[in-house]
Amino acid sequence: QNVAVTPGSADRVANGDGMPGDEQTENKEEEDTGGAVKFGWVKGVLVRCMLNIWGVMLFIRLSWIVGEAGIGLGVLIILLSTMVTSITGLSTSAIATNGFVRGGGAYYLISRSLGPEFGGSIGLIFAFANAVAVAMYVVGFAETVVDLLKESDSMMVDPVNDIRIIGAITVVILLGISVAGMEWEAKAQVILLIILLIAIANFFIGTVIPSNNEKRSRGFFNYQASIFAENFGPSFTKGEGFFSVFAIFFPAATGILAGANISGDLEDPQDAIPRGTMLAIFITTVAYIGVAICVGACVVRDATGSMNDTIISEMNCNGSAACGLGYDFSRCRHEPCQYGLMNNFQVMSMVSGFGPLITAGIFSATLSSALASLVSAPKVFQALCKDNIYKALQFFAKGYGKNNEPLRGYFLTFVIAMAFILIAELNTIAPIISNFFLASYALINFSCFHASYAKSPGWRPAYGIYNMWVSLFGAVLCCAVMFVINWWAAVITYVIEFFLYVYVTYKKPDVNWGSSTQALSYVSALDNALELTTVEDHVKNFSSRPQCIVLTGAPMTRPALLDITHAFTKNSGLCICCEVFVGPRKLCVKEMNSGMVKKQAWLIKNKLKAFYAAVAADCFRDGVRSLLQASGLGRMKPNTLVIGYKKNWREAPLTEIENYVGIIHDAFDFEIGVVIVRISQGFDISQVLQVQEELERLEQERLALEATIKDNECEEGSGGLRGLFKKAGKLNITKPAPKKSGSINTIQSVHVGEFNQKLVEASTQFKKKQGKGTIDVWWLFDDGGLTLLIPYILTIRKKWKDCKLRIYVGGKVNRIEEEKIAMASLLSKFRIKFAEIHIIGDINVKPNKESWKVFEEMIEPYRLHESCKDLTTAEKLKRETPWKITDAALEGVKEKSYRQVRLNELLQEQSRAANLIVLSLPVARKGSVSDLLYMAWLEILTKNLPPVLLVRGNHKNVLTFYS
């Protein structure tokens, strides 16, 4: 037997990513992208990250930062920025090596770690940030071109419109490179990197080329210890400080996700992302620090640019480094100067060996960053749309070509970028974009911390150089930096992210990625469950919550039974829908396991807060006994059994009746309360479901046949004589179709005839709003208060809130008023609102003859009548039919039998119009009352009434006087 292993299938299993049903789709995608261009760690990650981190800031702002903060604090600013990006890089590497990484970069990493809520919110704003970043970089490039045009007096219109024109042309060219394919884009990036490296090398070479008089007058003196010493400390101008300068520099350190963002196009993302990202951070940091130290050691802060400001020997030196080197720039203290670190943004061009190469470097830095962002935004957006987090964006999920290129996403990014280029005012949007990137970094760090903290066995990153607390510190640091850069932009970012988070949470996308949020929920639930076990039981906390086992079988087959139970357990107690599979163990277990997920999913789909549990057993009673003993966890253990009334008890085999009554006795033995629910139509709608399934299946077959016939007719319609022969040949296949259609109509009409509409209506009666009416509570035994608690809980539910409570209790005829006052006082102490209280004084009188006759006729088939037979015959009958009701047993409980018949008479008189009757369940002493007699009691008690709940608590108090 050959076993086919598709690439990445092991990763999918290891990572727990993807569902069995998705395998065919994934494999198909892999086949479709078989000839795709995949990049290694150098071209795919290192080059991109270096180009994105080395931005225009390196060439036109770093010298100013050194002038303001000094060499010492300038290097500290670079290291602090690098610390944020390095921690984020380590977290990214850890997440990226914890299983297979598909396309989507930061979005994919965050969503698969923290779930769709965080991933969906950050994915959208991260994609938007990248799209606007294209405009930022293109405008930066256009500004440099416009400055050159100004110098050569070659302006086209005016500065603002020239920026728009050049920006628009540039972004169209970049779009063309991107749409041409990743291979072309990668080649363009390599060329731009070479230009950038030459420009940086050109600067370092320029620092050792002896300075001329013109450059000296502009403040460049080559390496001088006196200049280094003077520039080492800060010299902040008015309005500037450490954090304001840091805020200006920090965006230059971002761009570390440029490689991760094209994770779907990497040959081995698990190896490429850590290696390329961390090496890029290291190289770019060394370059930033090197440029900062070199420029700080060569150029003074202020210079006039005038070659006449040399010092005449007899003049006194003012003590500055420039003075010691023969230049007097002291007038810069009183009037603005144009040169030096503090004043000239083109210091690197001046210092370099060949100035135009720095301009080429600026072009390279801006264009490469724009190109990287133009590729990143659609890739992230496509991954987000593929996951169908936002259904309205599904249009952008489609990919084209062997690389599955998101062409639709490219054009959307192009439109966004073009819009912001035409606005040409990016000073307002720039801090928000920086904060969007920082929010992504914060969540990546938090993802790494969260996954580690959740202690999920699935968290096994191959990249071990990370620490969960360092990742948490990185997340906090990113949030702090957001406020340092721009507090209002940080607030806007958080508001947008919160809104998107709430939206995704509300929509509940149908995805399951095994996120650390789920793992932590499990750990938290486990901890809370264990903590509850240490808390002493109290009536206000555990006993007063109906925690129910509901014997629904498959939950969809008895929806009304589940609905009424859910009405009093929802948001307050445990509800477990239970099914017992009876028969040969092997078959039962197979059937049980195959339906578990489907039945729990049905509960979730129908918004029923309940669990599904099933057992396999030799007999029904044994299965229920197992459930009663083993269900639940710690304090979250069932205390109430809810079962439907056995409507067919007179036709059912004796073993079924024994099991049914035995279950009630078992529940009391285990100190579990019992609720028996009776509705006139019964609960089981499995036959209705079968009919519906059959009709749906037949309808699908009919539609498929019609489609086949239509296709054949279309093919044959234009075939002429040849088509006629084809049609004749195909008739053998399609001819039965009308017959099939006719059979469907016949089946449908037969089923509709058999269809029990009343049963369907009854199955949904507890889903509907109950309207004005009453819940009549017949509290005839003190069972701990469960008979009162359940109707009270129902009245605080939305569907039952218009129903009033009427309380009926037994009492003495001559003390009705006193007992009514006492009952009202008791209920007020229990804080239970009621509409009426009725004291029934004649509850123990004999029923009328007609009612009693009905009861006698009911039990007649099951009576032994041994008193009418001789002793030998009577003994023989007892041995042969021990289940029959003996005259002696019937006489022994005659008063109880009278009571059930009489109660039905009273219920008919008082509660015939009630929405629901809650009635104390009569209990028969085990062994002394025949199972059939007990069933007759329940039958006569609840006959011809609205829905009835027969309730008997476990005699543990569920009501309390105290707050």
N, C-alpha and C positions, 0 to 999 in steps of 0.2 A: 504494500500500500504506500503510495507516494503522498507525502505531506507537503503541501505548498505553504511556504512561509513568506508573506509579503514583507517588503522592507518597512520597518517601523512597527510591525505588528507586536513584536516583543515589547517595544517601548510603550505601545498603547496599553498592553496588559499590565506592564510594570507601573505605569503611571495612573492606571485606573481611569484613563481618559477615553471617552467614547462608549457608546452602548452597542450591544450585539447587533442591533438593527442597522447601525450606521456603517458596518463593516463593508458592505457591498458598495456603498456610496464612496467611502474613503478609497477602496481599492480601485474603483473606476476613475477617481480623480488622479490617483497615482499613475494609472495607465495613461490617462490623457496627458499628463505632464511628464511622460517618460523621457522626452527629449529636451527637457527644461535645462536652462543654463543655471548651474549652481556654483556659488562662490566659496572659496576657502576663507580662512580667518584673516589673511592679509588684505586681499582685495575687498572682501565682504564686510569686514568689521574694522580692522586697524586703519585702513586708508580713510574710510568714511568718518570714523570717530575723530581722527586727527584733523581732517578738513573741517569738520563741524565745530570742534573746540577752538582751533585756530581761526579766529574771526577777524573782522576789521578792527576790533579792539586792540589787537596785538600791534598794529601799525600806527594807529592814530590816537589811542587813548592811554596806552600803558605808560608812556613817558610822562604824561600829565599826572597820572596816579602816583608815580614815583616822586614827582615834584611836590605834590600835596602831602602824601603820607610819609615820604622819606623812604630810603632803601629798606630799613628795618621793618617798619609797619607795612610797607608795600609788599615785601616778601611774606609777611604774616597774613596779609589779605589774600595773596595767592594761595598760601598753604591752607587757610581757613576754607576758601572756596574749594580747593582740592580735597579737603577732608570730607566735605559734603558729598562731592561727586565720587570719591573713592569708596566711602561707606555704601553709597548707592550702587556703585559698580560691584562691590562684594555681594550685596544683597541680590542684585540682578544675576550675578554668576551662580549663586546658590540656587535660586529659583529655576534658572535656565538649565541647570544640570540635574534637576529633580524630575527626570522623565522627558518624554518627547516634546519638542517645541515646534509648533506650527507657526504659520504666518500671523502677524498681528502685533509683534513687538511688545511694547509696554502694556498695551491692552490685554494681550494674551496672557502675559505673566501675572498681571493683577487679577484678571477675571478668574483664572484657573486656581489662584491661591485664595482670594477673598470672596469669590462668587460673583454672579452677574450684577448684583446691586452696585458694588464698588467698581467692577470692571466696566460695566455699561456707562456709569456716570463719568469716570475718568477717561474712558475710550473716546467718547464724543468730544469732550473739551480738549483732549490731547491731539486728536485729529484736526480739530479746528485751529488749535494753537500752531500746529505745523503748517497749516494752509496759510495763516496770516504771517507766519515767520518767513514764508517765501516772499511776501510783499515787503517785509522789513529788510531782508537781505538785498532784494532787487533795488529797493529805493536807496539803500546804502551804496550800492554799485552806481546807480544813476547819479547820485549826488557827487561822487568822485569824478565821473565823466563830465558833469556840468561844470565842476570847478576847473577842469582842464580846458573846457570850451571857453570859460570866462578868461582864462589866462591868454588864450590864443585869439580872443575877441571873435569867436565863431558861434555865438548864441543863435539858436533857431528862432525862439519866440521870446520867452522870459524864463527865469530859473524854475518856477513851479511847473509850468507846462512842459519845459524841456525834460524835467524829471519824469513826468507822466509819459511822454513820448518814448524816451529811452527805456523806461521801466516796462512799458507795454511791449515794445519790440523784444526786449531781453526775455521776458517771461514766455513769449510765444516761441522763441528759439529754444528755451529750456524745456518747454512742453514737448516740442518736436523731438528733442534728444530722449526725453523720458518715454514718449509713446513709441519711439523706434525700438525700444526694448532695453532690458536691464544690461545687456552686453554692451551696448553703445554708451549707456549711462555710466557703466563701470570704467570704460575706456576714457571717457571725458573726465571722470574723477581722478584717475591716475595722472593724466596730463596736468590737471590743475594742481595736484599735490607736488609734482615736479617743479612747477613754476613757483609754488609757495615755498618749497625747501630752498630753491635758488635765491629767492628774495630774502629769506631769513639768514642764509649763509652770507649773502651780500652785505647785510647789516653788520654781522660779526667781523667780516673782512674790513669794512669801512672803519671800525673802531680802532684798528691798528695802523691804518694808512695815515701818515702824518697830516695834521690839520693845516690848512692854509689860513691866510689873514681873514678872508671873508667868513670862513667857518668859525674862526676864533671870535670874531666880533659877534657872531650869533650864539656863542656860548660853548662851542665844542673844542676841547683842548686835549683829546686823547685821554688815556688812563692817567689819572692824577690822584695821589693819596689824599691831597687836601680837598679835592672835589668830593671824593668818596666820604670823607669825614664830615664835610659840611652838609652833604645830602642824606646822611644816614638817619638823622632825626626828622620828625614831621615839621611842616610849616604850612598849616591849613589856612587858606584864605577865608574871608568872611563868608559865613553860611555853610562852609564845608566842615566835615568831621570824619572820624574813622568809619562810621557806619554809612554815611552818605557816599564816601568814596568806594566803600565795599559794595554798596548797592549798584554803583556804576560798573564796577569790574565784574561782578558775579556772573552776569549773562555770558561773559566770555568763556567761563569754565563749563557752561552747559553744552549739550550736544553729545553726551556720552551714550545716548540710546540710538544714535544713528545706525549702528550695526545691528542692534537687537530689533529695530523696527522693520528690517527686511529678513526677519528670522525664517520666513517661508522660502527664501531664495538662497539660504546657506546650505552648504553640503553637509556640514555637521555642526548645527547650532550649539549643541551642548559643549563642544570643544572650542568653537570659534568665538562665541560671545564672551566667555571669561577671559580667554587669552588676548583677543583683540582689544576688548574694552579696557582692561587693566593696563596693558602695555601702552595704549593710546593716552590714557590719563597720565602715566608716568612720563612719557616722552614730551607731551605738551606742557606738563608742569615744569619739567627741567628747562624747556625752551622759554617759558614765561619768566621763570626766576632768572635764567641767564640773561635775557634781554633787560629785565628790570635792573639787575646789578650792573651790567655793562653800561647802560644808558645813564644810570645814577653815578657811575664813576667817571664818566667822560664829559657830561654836559652840566653846566651850572643852571640854577633855577631861573635866573633873570638875565637877559642880555639885550642890549640896545640894537645890535645889528649894524652899528656904525663903526667903521675901521678907525675913526678919529678918536675913539674913547680909550686910547692907550694911555698909560700912566707915565708922566714925565718924572724922571728920577728924583728931582728935588721935592716932589709932592709927597705928602704923608700917605701911606697905605691905610685903607679903612679896615683891614683885617679880613676881608673876604677872600675866598679861594681865587676868584678872578683877579683880584687886586694883586695877589702874590704871583700871578701868572702874567701880569703886565697890562690888565684891563680894568677900567673903572666904570662899573655899571651901577654906581650908587644912585643915579637919578631915577632908576626903576622903582625906588622906594616911594617916590613922590608922584611919579607920572607913569601911565601904562606903557609897558614895552611889548614888542611884538615877538621877541625870541626868548629862548631858554625853555626848560622843561615845563614851566608854569603857563607859558603863553603860546607856544607854537605846537600845533598838533602834527606838524610835518617834520618833527625832530628826526625820526628814523630815516626819512628820505635824505635829510641833510647829512646825517652821520654815514650813511651807506656809501659803498664804493661807487655805485652807479644808481643815481636817484630814480630813473624810470623803472628799474626792477622792483622797487618798493611799490610803485603804482601798480605794476603787474601783479605783485603779491596781494595788494588790496583787492584788485579785480578777481584774482583767484580765490581769495578767502570768501568774498561775498558770493560769487557765483557758485562755488562748491557747496557752501552752506544752503544757498537757495535750492540747488539741485537736489541735495540730500533731503531737504524738507519737502520738496515737490514729489519725491518718491515715497517718503515716509507717510505723509498724510493719507494718500489713497490706500496704501497697504494696510495701515491700521484701521481705516474706515471700512475697507472691504471685509476684514476679519470680523469687525463689529456687526456689519450687516449680515454676514453669513450666519452668525449665531442667532440672528432674528431677535435681538434684544428689543429693538425698536422696529415694529412691524412696518411702519410707514417708509422705512429706509431700505427695505428688501431689494428695491430696484438696483441699488449700487453693489449688491453682492456678486453679481455676475463677472466672471473673468474671461479673458480672451487669449488665445494663442497658447503655445507650449508652456509659457511661464505663468499662465493664468493671470495675465495683466489686468488690473482694474481700470480699464479705459474710462469707464463712466466716472470713477472716482478721480481720475486725472483731470477730466474736464470740470468737475465740480470744484476741485482745488484751484484750477486755473481761473474759474469765475470768481471765487472768493479772493484769490490773490490780486486779480485784475481790479476788483472793486476797491480794495484797500490801496492799491497803487494809484488809482485815479483820485482817491481822497487826498493822498499825498500828505496826510497829517497822522503820522504814526507815533508821535510823542505820547499821546493819551493811551493808545492801545498797547504800546510796547511793555509797560510794567505788568499789564494783565497777562500778556503772553508769557512773560518770565514766570509769573506766579502759576500759570497753568502747568508749565514744565515742572516747577518745584512741587506742585501738588502731586504730580505723577511720581516724582522721586520719593516724596514722603510716603505715598501708598506702596511703592515697591519695597521700601525699607520696612514699613509696617507689615506688609505681606510676609516678608522673611521672618520677622519677629513672631507674627501670629502663627505661622506654620510651625515654628519651633516650639512656641509656648503651648500649642494645642496637643503636642506630643503624639501626633498621628503616626502610626507605623508606616504610612505611605510617604512620610517626609524623610527622604534619604538622599540628600544632594551629594553628587559625586565631588563637587567642589567644597572642600572642608574648611577653607580659610575664611570663616565668618563666625560671628557671635551674635546670638539673638539680642543681647542687651546693647551691643554696639549698633545693631540695626534699629533698635527702638530709639537709641540716642540720635541716630541719623534721621529718623522720621521727625523727632521733636526739633532737631536742628533745622531741617527743611522748613518746618512750619514757622520757626522763629525768623529764619532768613526771609520768608515771604513778607512778614510784617516789617522787617528792617528795610527791605527794598521799597515797599509801598503798602501802607496799612490798608488804604481803601481798596486797592486792587486785590489784596488778600481777602478782605471781607466779601468782595464781589465773587471771587473764585469759590469761596466756601458756600456762599448762598446758591450759586449755580450748581455746584456739586451736590449740595443737599437736596435741591429741587429734583435733579435727575435721579439721585439715589431713591428718594421717596417714590418717584414715578415708576422706576423699575421694580421696586419692592411691591408697589400696588398692583402692577401688571402681572407679576409672578411669571416670568418667562419659563417655558417648559424645558429647562436644562438642568443637568446635574453633572458638575465637574469635580465632585469630591473636594470641595473647597475647605480651607482650614476653618472657616466660619462654622461649617457643619461639624467638623472634628471638635471644635471648642464647644459647640452646643451639646455634643455628646458628653464631653468631659464635665461640662457644667451640670447637665442633667444627672449624670452619675453622682457627682459630688453632692448635689442637692438631695437626691434620693437617699444617699448614705447619711447626710446630715439630719434628714427627717426621722431616721430610725432612732436617733439619740434623743429626740423630743418626746416627752411624755404625752400619751394620748389625752386629748381634751375634747369635750363635746362640741366646742365652738370650731375646732379645726378639722378633725377627721371624722368623728362619729356622725356629725351633722351633715356630712356630704353623702348623698346617695352615690355609691361607687358600684356600678352595675355590671353584672355579666348578663348579656341578653342572648337568649337562645334563638337566634334568627336563622340559623343555617347559613347559606349564602346570603349576605345582607340584602342583595337586590331582590330576593324572592319574598321577603317579608318587610317591605319598606315601612308600613304603618306601625309595626311593632317597634322598629328602630326609631321612627320619628317621635313617638310618644315618650320613649325612654330618653332620647336625645334632648327633648324639651326640658326635662328636669335635671339632666347631667351637664348640658352645655355650659362651659366656662366655670363650672363649679365642682364637677366630679368626674371620676373615671368611667368610661363606657367601653366595654369590650364585647364586640359581636362574635359569638362563638358558633362553631359548626362541628358536629361530630360525624366522622366517617365510619360507618359500621360495615364490616365485611372482612374478607381476607386481607391480612396486614399489608402484603406487598402491593396489591392493587390500590388499597386505601391511601397508603403513604404517597404513591405516585400521583394519584388524583389530587390529594391534599396539597402537595408541594407545587403542582403545576398551576393551581389557582390562587395561591397566596397573594402574589403581587397584583394580579388583576382585581381581586376583591378589595384589597386595601386601596388601590387606585380608584375604585368606584366610590369608596367612602370619601376620599379627598376631592374627587370631581364633584360630588354632591354636597360638598362643604359640611360634612358630618364629622364632628370632632370625636372620633371613635377609633379604636384599634380592632383589627381582625385577628382572631386566634382560632386554630383548628386542632383537633386531636383525632387520632385513629384508635378505635377501640373495638372489642368483641361485641359489646352491646351498648345501646344508647346511654343507659344509666351509668355504666362504668366510665364512659367518656365524660359525661357531665360531672361525675364525682371527681375525676382527675382535674377538670377545669376549676371546680370549686376549691380544690385544695391547693393547686399550684399557680393559679393566675395571679397577676399583680406582682408588685415589687415593693417590699418594705411597707411603708405606710400607705402606699398607693395600691392597696389590696381591696378587691371587691367585698362589699358587705351586703349586697342585695342581688338576688337572682330574679331576672325578669323573663317570664315565659308567656307564650300565647296560650289561650284556652284551647283545650283539645276538643274541638267541635265534633269530630267524628268518633267519639269514644264508644258509641253504641255499636258501630260497625267494625271497630278496630280489633285486632287480635288481643287476647287477654294479656300477653307479655308486654304489649305497648302500654296498656293501662297500668300494669304493675310498675313498669319503668317510670311512667309519668308521675304517679303518686309517690313512688319511691324517691324520685328526685326532690320532691317537696320535703319529705322526711329527712333526706340527706342534708338539704340546705339548713334545716333547723338544727340538725346534729352538729354541723360546722359553725353554728351561731351566725348564720347568714339569713337576712330577711328575704321574704318572697313577695313578688308582685305578679299576679296573673292578670293578663289583659284580655278582655273579651269584646269583640265588635261583631255586629250581626252577620256580616258577610265572611268573616274569617280573614286570615292574614296571607295565606300562601297564594302568590300570583305566578308561580313557576310555569303553569300551563299557558297563561297569558303571554309570558316572556317567550316561551317556545313558539307560540303562534306568530308573535311579532318577528322573531328571528327568521322563521320559515318564510314569512311574507317578504321580509327584506331580501333574503337570499333569492327567492323566486323573482322579485322585482329586478334585482341586479342581473339575473340570467336573461330576463326579458329584454332589458336595455342592451345587454351585450349582443343578443341575437338580432335585435333591430339594427344595431350599428353594423353588424356583419352583413345583413341584407342590404343596407344602404350602400356600404362600400362596394359590394358585388354589383349592385345596380349601376353605380357610378362608373365602375370599370367596364361594364357590359354595354352601357348606353351608347358609347361611341365606337363600338366594335363592328357595326354592320352585320353582314351575314355570318362572319366569323364569330362575332359577339353572340349571335343567337345560338350557335353550337356550344359556345362556352357556357352560356346561360343554362342550356339544357343539361349540360354535364354537371353544373353546380347545383342544379335543383335538388339533386339527391341529398345534398348537405342542408340546403336551406328550406326544403319543403316542410319538414316537421315544425317549422317556426310558428305558423298560424295555430297548429294543434296545441303547441306549448302555451301560446298566448291564451287560447281558450281554456286550457287546463288551469292556468293561473287564475283566470276569472272565476272558474268553478270553485277552486280551492278557496279563493278569497271570499266568495259569497258564503260558502259552507262555514268557514272560520268566523265570518262576521255574525252568522246565525248563532254559532256556539259561543261567541265572544260574550263574556259576562261583564257588561258595562258597569253594573252595580259594584262588582268586585274591583274593577279598575278605579272607580270613584272612591270606594272605601279605602283603597290602598294609599290614596293621597289626602285623606280627610284631615290628618294632623299636620299637613304642610300648610293648609290654608289658615287665614286669620279667622278666629273662632267667632268674632262678633259678640254682641251683647248677649248674655245668658248667665248660667250659673254652673258652678262646680259644686255638686252636693257631696258632702263628706259625712259618711255614716261611721262615726268613731265609736265602735261598740266594745272594744277591748283596749286596755292600756298596753300597747306593745312597745313603749319607749317613745312614741310620738311620730313614727314614720308615716302613719296614715294621715297625719296632719301636715307633716313637713312637705310631702310630695305635692299636694294641691297648692300649698302656699308658694312653693318655688314656681309652679306653673303660672300663678297669677302675676308674677313679676316678669314673665316672658312677654315679648312683644305680641305674639300671636294670641295669647290668652289674657292679656291685661284688661280686656273689657268684661271678663267673666268675674262674677262676685262669688264669694265663698258662702255657702249655707251649711251650717254645722248641725248634724242630727246625732243626739246621744240618747241612750236609754235612761229612764228615771222612774220615780214613783209618781203615781197619778196625783196623790195628795201633796206633793212637794215640787210641782213643776216650776213655779215662779222662783222659789229659793235656788233650785238647781240651775235654772237659767242664769240667775245673777252670779252664782258661783262659777259657772262655765265661762261667762263673759269676763269675769275677773281673771280667771286662769289664762284665757286667750290674750287678754291685754298684757298680762305679765310676760307671756311668750312673744309679745309684739306682733301678733298675727291679726291682720285686719279681716273682718267678717261682715257680711251683710245681715245675716239672720242666724238665730240659734233656735233649734226646735228640740224640745225634750219629749221623747216618745214614751208615754206611760203604758201603752198597751202592747209593748213589744213581745211579751211572754205569753199572751193569750193564744188559744188554739186558733189555727187558720180555719177558714170556712170550708165546708164539705167539698165544694167544687174544686178548690185549689188542692186539697188533700187527695182527692180522687185522681187528679192529674199526676200527682207525685207517685201514688200507688201504681197507676198504670205504667209509669215510667220504669219503676223497679221490678214490675211483675215478671218480665222475662228472666230476671237474674235471681229470683227467690227460690229457696229450697223447699219451703212448706213442709218441713220435717214433722211438724206437730200433727199433720193430717195423715201421716203414714205410720206403719208399725215400726218398732224400735230397730229391727234388723235392717229393714229397707232404708230407714233414715241414716243409720250408720254407714251403710254401703254408699249411699248417695253423697255423704259428707266426704268419704274417702275419694270417690271418683270425681267430684266437683267441689273441691275445697274453696273455690273462688265465689261460690254462690252465697247469697245473703240468707243466713238462718233466721228463723222466727225469733230465737232467743236474742241474737245480736241486734235485730231490728227493734225488739221491745226494749233492750237495754239503752238504746240511744233515741228512743221515741221523742223525748222532749227536745233533743237537738234537731231532729227531723222536722218537728212542728215549727221550731224556731226559723229554719231556713225557708219553709213554705210561707210562714207568716211575714217574714222580712220581705219576700218578693211582693206580697200583697201591699205592704207599706211603701215599698219602692215604686210600685205601679201608681199608687195614690199620690205620693209626694214628689217623685223625681222623674216622672215619665218624660218631662220636657227639658230636663237638664242637658247641658252640653257634654258633661262627663260626670260619672258617679264614682266616687272613691269609697270603697267599702271594706270594713275589716274582714279579712279572710278567716273562715272557720277552720279550725285545726282538729283533725281526728287523731285519737290516741293510736299509736302504731300497734297493729296486731288485733285491736279490739273492734275496728270498723273496717268492713270490707272495702276494697278499692273501688268496686262498682257503686257501693252505697255513697261513698265520698264524692264520686263523680256526679252521682244523682243530686247530691246536696248542692254542688256548684252549679249544676244545670238548672235546677228549680230556682235557686237564689238569683241567678242573673238572666233568667228567661225573659224575652220580649222587652228589653231595656236599651237605653242609649249605651254608648261605650262605657264599659265598667273596668275599674282597676280594683282587683281584690288584693288588699295589702295586709301583710303581717310582718312587723318588725322583729328584730332578734332580741327584743326586750332590753337593749342598751339604749340609754337616753340619747335622743337626737335633738331635743329642744332644751334650751337653758333660759333661766330667768335673768341671768347676770350679763352685764355688758363686757 
